[in-house]
């Protein structure tokens, strides 16, 4: 599948799909401890040939890539300042993947900025106090556990959470 290595990154109020970021992060994991600017530049250099990155936005892209790098290494990451915080919890089963896909589709339809994390590690999932998958947290509020919520419910929850941020 051509979009297997597509990673959604937050750029201001928008989310952008980047091809090849996961591979670049894997390649650079041994760089942990090097200066952030060096890591960000190396990530940009590796993904730029496969993606359109406007010159004027390169710094913003580098910061987004650096956030993804740190997340992949399990480091604490500053969230982008605007938008919703969404966590999809599940080890990668078909329902968990479907939940993530549906949430992304609805965010796109509604034009809502959001930081979407798919938490796959069961220790991390139980540390959040959730004991069934798939599960969905919106702004740290548990919305669904152990089932795939309807598209209508997802849309309503996302709109309500976005309105609460306004």
Phi and psi in degrees as GROMACS dihedral restraints (atoms count N, CA, C in turn):
[ dihedral_restraints ]
;  ai    aj    ak    al  type     phi  dphi    fc
    3     4     5     6     1   -65.7    20    10
    4     5     6     7     1   -29.1    20    10
    6     7     8     9     1   -98.7    20    10
    7     8     9    10     1    21.0    20    10
    9    10    11    12     1   -56.5    20    10
   10    11    12    13     1   -37.7    20    10
   12    13    14    15     1  -104.4    20    10
   13    14    15    16     1    44.7    20    10
   15    16    17    18     1   -98.3    20    10
   16    17    18    19     1   123.3    20    10
   18    19    20    21     1  -115.9    20    10
   19    20    21    22     1   130.5    20    10
   21    22    23    24     1   -85.7    20    10
   22    23    24    25     1   125.1    20    10
   24    25    26    27     1  -121.2    20    10
   25    26    27    28     1   148.2    20    10
   27    28    29    30     1   -87.1    20    10
   28    29    30    31     1   126.6    20    10
   30    31    32    33     1  -125.9    20    10
   31    32    33    34     1    98.6    20    10
   33    34    35    36     1    61.7    20    10
   34    35    36    37     1  -123.6    20    10
   36    37    38    39     1   -87.8    20    10
   37    38    39    40     1    -0.9    20    10
   39    40    41    42     1  -115.1    20    10
   40    41    42    43     1   160.7    20    10
   42    43    44    45     1  -116.9    20    10
   43    44    45    46     1   137.3    20    10
   45    46    47    48     1  -126.8    20    10
   46    47    48    49     1   138.0    20    10
   48    49    50    51     1   -84.6    20    10
   49    50    51    52     1   129.6    20    10
   51    52    53    54     1  -120.0    20    10
   52    53    54    55     1   127.1    20    10
   54    55    56    57     1   -89.9    20    10
   55    56    57    58     1   133.6    20    10
   57    58    59    60     1    88.7    20    10
   58    59    60    61     1     1.4    20    10
   60    61    62    63     1   -68.2    20    10
   61    62    63    64     1   -40.9    20    10
   63    64    65    66     1   -60.1    20    10
   64    65    66    67     1   -43.5    20    10
   66    67    68    69     1   -64.1    20    10
   67    68    69    70     1   -41.1    20    10
   69    70    71    72     1   -64.2    20    10
   70    71    72    73     1   -40.4    20    10
   72    73    74    75     1   -63.9    20    10
   73    74    75    76     1   -45.0    20    10
   75    76    77    78     1   -57.7    20    10
   76    77    78    79     1   -43.9    20    10
   78    79    80    81     1   -62.9    20    10
   79    80    81    82     1   -32.3    20    10
   81    82    83    84     1  -102.3    20    10
   82    83    84    85     1     5.7    20    10
   84    85    86    87     1   -54.8    20    10
   85    86    87    88     1   -33.3    20    10
   87    88    89    90     1   -69.3    20    10
   88    89    90    91     1    -9.5    20    10
   90    91    92    93     1   -82.2    20    10
   91    92    93    94     1    -1.7    20    10
   93    94    95    96     1   -51.4    20    10
   94    95    96    97     1   132.4    20    10
   96    97    98    99     1   101.2    20    10
   97    98    99   100     1   -19.2    20    10
   99   100   101   102     1   -72.9    20    10
  100   101   102   103     1   164.8    20    10
  102   103   104   105     1   -59.9    20    10
  103   104   105   106     1   141.0    20    10
  105   106   107   108     1   -53.7    20    10
  106   107   108   109     1   -42.7    20    10
  108   109   110   111     1   -61.3    20    10
  109   110   111   112     1   -37.7    20    10
  111   112   113   114     1   -67.7    20    10
  112   113   114   115     1   -43.7    20    10
  114   115   116   117     1   -65.4    20    10
  115   116   117   118     1   -46.0    20    10
  117   118   119   120     1   -60.4    20    10
  118   119   120   121     1   -42.7    20    10
  120   121   122   123     1   -64.6    20    10
  121   122   123   124     1   -41.4    20    10
  123   124   125   126     1   -65.8    20    10
  124   125   126   127     1   -39.9    20    10
  126   127   128   129     1   -63.2    20    10
  127   128   129   130     1   -44.7    20    10
  129   130   131   132     1   -58.9    20    10
  130   131   132   133     1   -46.3    20    10
  132   133   134   135     1   -60.2    20    10
  133   134   135   136     1   -34.6    20    10
  135   136   137   138     1   -79.1    20    10
  136   137   138   139     1   -33.6    20    10
  138   139   140   141     1   -95.3    20    10
  139   140   141   142     1   -19.7    20    10
  141   142   143   144     1   -58.4    20    10
  142   143   144   145     1   -40.6    20    10
  144   145   146   147     1   -61.3    20    10
  145   146   147   148     1   -24.0    20    10
  147   148   149   150     1  -102.9    20    10
  148   149   150   151     1     2.1    20    10
  150   151   152   153     1  -139.9    20    10
  151   152   153   154     1   152.2    20    10
  153   154   155   156     1   -86.1    20    10
  154   155   156   157     1   115.5    20    10
  156   157   158   159     1  -127.0    20    10
  157   158   159   160     1   107.1    20    10
  159   160   161   162     1   -61.2    20    10
  160   161   162   163     1   139.8    20    10
  162   163   164   165     1   -53.8    20    10
  163   164   165   166     1   -40.2    20    10
  165   166   167   168     1   -67.5    20    10
  166   167   168   169     1   -18.5    20    10
  168   169   170   171     1  -108.8    20    10
  169   170   171   172     1     7.7    20    10
  171   172   173   174     1   -59.8    20    10
  172   173   174   175     1   -38.4    20    10
  174   175   176   177     1   -63.7    20    10
  175   176   177   178     1   -41.9    20    10
  177   178   179   180     1   -65.1    20    10
  178   179   180   181     1   -40.9    20    10
  180   181   182   183     1   -63.1    20    10
  181   182   183   184     1   -43.1    20    10
  183   184   185   186     1   -60.1    20    10
  184   185   186   187     1   -40.3    20    10
  186   187   188   189     1   -65.6    20    10
  187   188   189   190     1   -39.2    20    10
  189   190   191   192     1   -64.7    20    10
  190   191   192   193     1   -41.8    20    10
  192   193   194   195     1   -65.0    20    10
  193   194   195   196     1   -40.3    20    10
  195   196   197   198     1   -63.4    20    10
  196   197   198   199     1   -40.1    20    10
  198   199   200   201     1   -59.1    20    10
  199   200   201   202     1   -45.1    20    10
  201   202   203   204     1   -65.2    20    10
  202   203   204   205     1   -38.5    20    10
  204   205   206   207     1   -60.1    20    10
  205   206   207   208     1   -47.9    20    10
  207   208   209   210     1   -66.0    20    10
  208   209   210   211     1   -39.2    20    10
  210   211   212   213     1   -61.0    20    10
  211   212   213   214     1   -41.9    20    10
  213   214   215   216     1   -63.9    20    10
  214   215   216   217     1   -28.0    20    10
  216   217   218   219     1   -91.1    20    10
  217   218   219   220     1     1.2    20    10
  219   220   221   222     1    80.0    20    10
  220   221   222   223     1    15.7    20    10
  222   223   224   225     1   -84.4    20    10
  223   224   225   226     1   157.0    20    10
  225   226   227   228     1   -68.9    20    10
  226   227   228   229     1   139.8    20    10
  228   229   230   231     1  -128.7    20    10
  229   230   231   232     1   136.7    20    10
  231   232   233   234     1   -71.2    20    10
  232   233   234   235     1   132.5    20    10
  234   235   236   237     1   -81.1    20    10
  235   236   237   238     1   148.3    20    10
  237   238   239   240     1   -57.8    20    10
  238   239   240   241     1   146.5    20    10
  240   241   242   243     1   -67.9    20    10
  241   242   243   244     1   -27.6    20    10
  243   244   245   246     1  -110.9    20    10
  244   245   246   247     1   156.4    20    10
  246   247   248   249     1   100.3    20    10
  247   248   249   250     1   179.1    20    10
  249   250   251   252     1   -85.4    20    10
  250   251   252   253     1   156.6    20    10
  252   253   254   255     1  -112.4    20    10
  253   254   255   256     1   116.2    20    10
  255   256   257   258     1  -122.3    20    10
  256   257   258   259     1   132.4    20    10
  258   259   260   261     1  -122.6    20    10
  259   260   261   262     1   124.8    20    10
  261   262   263   264     1  -101.1    20    10
  262   263   264   265     1   124.9    20    10
  264   265   266   267     1  -110.5    20    10
  265   266   267   268     1   124.5    20    10
  267   268   269   270     1   166.2    20    10
  268   269   270   271     1   148.4    20    10
  270   271   272   273     1   -72.3    20    10
  271   272   273   274     1    -5.5    20    10
  273   274   275   276     1   115.7    20    10
  274   275   276   277     1    17.3    20    10
  276   277   278   279     1   -67.9    20    10
  277   278   279   280     1   164.6    20    10
  279   280   281   282     1   -55.4    20    10
  280   281   282   283     1   -39.5    20    10
  282   283   284   285     1   -67.1    20    10
  283   284   285   286     1   -36.7    20    10
  285   286   287   288     1   -65.6    20    10
  286   287   288   289     1   -43.9    20    10
  288   289   290   291     1   -65.8    20    10
  289   290   291   292     1   -39.8    20    10
  291   292   293   294     1   -63.9    20    10
  292   293   294   295     1   -40.3    20    10
  294   295   296   297     1   -61.4    20    10
  295   296   297   298     1   -46.5    20    10
  297   298   299   300     1   -61.0    20    10
  298   299   300   301     1   -46.3    20    10
  300   301   302   303     1   -60.6    20    10
  301   302   303   304     1   -44.5    20    10
  303   304   305   306     1   -66.4    20    10
  304   305   306   307     1   -42.6    20    10
  306   307   308   309     1   -59.8    20    10
  307   308   309   310     1   -44.8    20    10
  309   310   311   312     1   -62.8    20    10
  310   311   312   313     1   -41.3    20    10
  312   313   314   315     1   -61.4    20    10
  313   314   315   316     1   -46.1    20    10
  315   316   317   318     1   -66.2    20    10
  316   317   318   319     1   -41.2    20    10
  318   319   320   321     1   -59.0    20    10
  319   320   321   322     1   -41.6    20    10
  321   322   323   324     1   -64.3    20    10
  322   323   324   325     1   -44.9    20    10
  324   325   326   327     1   -60.7    20    10
  325   326   327   328     1   -41.2    20    10
  327   328   329   330     1   -85.1    20    10
  328   329   330   331     1   -11.7    20    10
  330   331   332   333     1    67.4    20    10
  331   332   333   334     1    34.2    20    10
  333   334   335   336     1   -95.9    20    10
  334   335   336   337     1   130.3    20    10
  336   337   338   339     1   -76.4    20    10
  337   338   339   340     1   140.4    20    10
  339   340   341   342     1  -158.8    20    10
  340   341   342   343     1   151.0    20    10
  342   343   344   345     1   -99.6    20    10
  343   344   345   346     1   114.0    20    10
  345   346   347   348     1  -110.2    20    10
  346   347   348   349     1   121.2    20    10
  348   349   350   351     1  -116.2    20    10
  349   350   351   352     1   134.4    20    10
  351   352   353   354     1  -105.1    20    10
  352   353   354   355     1   107.4    20    10
  354   355   356   357     1   -90.0    20    10
  355   356   357   358     1   114.7    20    10
  357   358   359   360     1  -104.9    20    10
  358   359   360   361     1   -20.9    20    10
  360   361   362   363     1   -77.2    20    10
  361   362   363   364     1   123.1    20    10
  363   364   365   366     1   -62.3    20    10
  364   365   366   367     1   -32.4    20    10
  366   367   368   369     1   -64.2    20    10
  367   368   369   370     1   -42.2    20    10
  369   370   371   372     1   -66.6    20    10
  370   371   372   373     1   -37.1    20    10
  372   373   374   375     1   -64.8    20    10
  373   374   375   376     1   -49.2    20    10
  375   376   377   378     1   -67.8    20    10
  376   377   378   379     1   -28.9    20    10
  378   379   380   381     1   -63.8    20    10
  379   380   381   382     1   -24.1    20    10
  381   382   383   384     1   -83.7    20    10
  382   383   384   385     1     0.0    20    10
  384   385   386   387     1    83.9    20    10
  385   386   387   388     1    18.6    20    10
  387   388   389   390     1  -112.5    20    10
  388   389   390   391     1   132.8    20    10
  390   391   392   393     1  -123.5    20    10
  391   392   393   394     1    20.4    20    10
  393   394   395   396     1  -147.2    20    10
  394   395   396   397     1   150.6    20    10
  396   397   398   399     1  -132.4    20    10
  397   398   399   400     1   156.1    20    10
  399   400   401   402     1   -69.3    20    10
  400   401   402   403     1   155.6    20    10
  402   403   404   405     1  -136.5    20    10
  403   404   405   406     1   156.7    20    10
  405   406   407   408     1  -134.5    20    10
  406   407   408   409     1   129.3    20    10
  408   409   410   411     1  -119.2    20    10
  409   410   411   412     1   131.3    20    10
  411   412   413   414     1  -120.2    20    10
  412   413   414   415     1   119.2    20    10
  414   415   416   417     1    50.1    20    10
  415   416   417   418     1    45.7    20    10
  417   418   419   420     1    65.5    20    10
  418   419   420   421     1    11.3    20    10
  420   421   422   423     1   -99.4    20    10
  421   422   423   424     1   120.7    20    10
  423   424   425   426     1   -70.2    20    10
  424   425   426   427     1   121.8    20    10
  426   427   428   429     1  -106.5    20    10
  427   428   429   430     1   -32.1    20    10
  429   430   431   432     1  -151.9    20    10
  430   431   432   433     1   140.9    20    10
  432   433   434   435     1  -140.0    20    10
  433   434   435   436     1   127.7    20    10
  435   436   437   438     1    80.9    20    10
  436   437   438   439     1     5.2    20    10
  438   439   440   441     1  -153.2    20    10
  439   440   441   442     1   163.9    20    10
  441   442   443   444     1   -91.9    20    10
  442   443   444   445     1   111.1    20    10
  444   445   446   447     1   -68.0    20    10
  445   446   447   448     1   157.4    20    10
  447   448   449   450     1   -68.2    20    10
  448   449   450   451     1   157.0    20    10
  450   451   452   453     1   -59.1    20    10
  451   452   453   454     1   -38.9    20    10
  453   454   455   456     1   -64.4    20    10
  454   455   456   457     1   -43.5    20    10
  456   457   458   459     1   -63.9    20    10
  457   458   459   460     1   -43.6    20    10
  459   460   461   462     1   -59.1    20    10
  460   461   462   463     1   -46.1    20    10
  462   463   464   465     1   -61.2    20    10
  463   464   465   466     1   -45.2    20    10
  465   466   467   468     1   -62.2    20    10
  466   467   468   469     1   -47.0    20    10
  468   469   470   471     1   -61.9    20    10
  469   470   471   472     1   -42.1    20    10
  471   472   473   474     1   -67.0    20    10
  472   473   474   475     1   -41.2    20    10
  474   475   476   477     1   -65.2    20    10
  475   476   477   478     1   -42.0    20    10
  477   478   479   480     1   -64.1    20    10
  478   479   480   481     1   -42.6    20    10
  480   481   482   483     1   -66.1    20    10
  481   482   483   484     1   -39.0    20    10
  483   484   485   486     1   -66.7    20    10
  484   485   486   487     1   -39.8    20    10
  486   487   488   489     1   -64.8    20    10
  487   488   489   490     1   -37.0    20    10
  489   490   491   492     1   -66.4    20    10
  490   491   492   493     1   -26.6    20    10
  492   493   494   495     1   -79.6    20    10
  493   494   495   496     1   -20.8    20    10
